[in-house]
Amino acid sequence: MKTLGFLSWLTVILNGCIVIGAGHGIGILFIYEILGFKFIWDEDVNLLGSYDDRLLPVALVSFFCQILLLISLQVKIWKMKKMLITVFSLILLLAFLFLVRDFPDSGLDTFSLIGGIPFFISAVILLIRVNFVIKER
């Protein structure tokens, strides 16, 4: 059970530490997640637009899924916990893939893709661990 908690926390931390290009500099996703609430009413939400257009919705979805993933660790029923961890991990992975979907054509997407490789590995290991392990006690 401790391994599952560690992997979940590691996945959340690595997701928040994905390097993003914002403005004329770089930052990490955690900062944009916090600042995103300020900009949500000012900007257009477009998952199919440019990197800058995708950044805000991806940051907010990631923020909520990070919180829900950590809350799901408190669920006592194993099947429910397994389902919640799987769903929130997949949503985090999907948000990451939406962020870097233009990586062959965009330097910012490639930059975030390289910065997100540790998160991707951690999330895949978490998914394998939670779905292919015998019921934990």
Secondary structure, DSSP 8 states (H G I E B T S, - for coil): -HHHHHHHHHHHHHHHT-EEEETTEEEEHHHHHHHHHHHTTTS---TTS-HHHHHHHHHHHHHHHHHHHHHHTT--SHHHHHHHHHHHHHHHHHHHHHHTTTTTT-HHHHHHHHHTHHHHHHHHHHHHHHHSS----
